[in-house]
Amino acid sequence: MAIKDTTRKPYIEDNDENIFIGIDLPFRKSNGVEGYFASTSTTIEAVKNNIRNLLQTHEGERLYQPNLGMNLRASMFEQMTEESIYSIQNKILDKLKVWLPFVEIRDVKIKQEDNTLRLNIVFNITQDPNTLESVSIEIGE
């Protein structure tokens, strides 16, 4: 009978400091060997940046990808009701399912204060359901 090794993570460990996953945000010049721009060296940091970029991009803003992004800036001045919060949450879940299918969303919290929309998203990578991470985003700062 086969024995499953549960001590190994199902994806490659991010322990090689010479391998970089994506460009770090905010954009800035690199001081090291990663190239011209500063880069992320872990998968989870790259995924966090991807979620931030997706939610802060206005739909239609990206050339040749008109469906990339969301219209969250338009929601800043709307009155927040339970129905509008559920609508925004569903839009976020739908967009993340299309553009980042390897991310499993656990919780989406939305709060509006002083014409600022605050989002907190708790997620994990599908291949590692035991590792929870979160991203906080403010739109309209």
C-alpha angles and dihedrals in degrees: 000000000000119000117216115223104226094176093076122076114236092238132053114284114245095229101118107093092196095063118080126197107196146334114293122232134267093041112248139153116273122244094194144048098289095095135261096320126049110259138201117247099196131065094228093055090049090051091049090053090048092052091048091049093048094050096042095048115094113232109260093020095105115078115240090005104076093164095053113107137017137262095238093138088065089058095057095087098038122104107258113232128164089260094053091046091052090048092053091045091052092048090051092049092048094049093046090049090055101041102028105027092163091065120088114204115217101176139001119195121187126190130173121207128163096343091311123117113212119197129187116187123188113199147153135204109260093234091056109039094169096065111080122190133173139212124203119201132182119199118195099027 
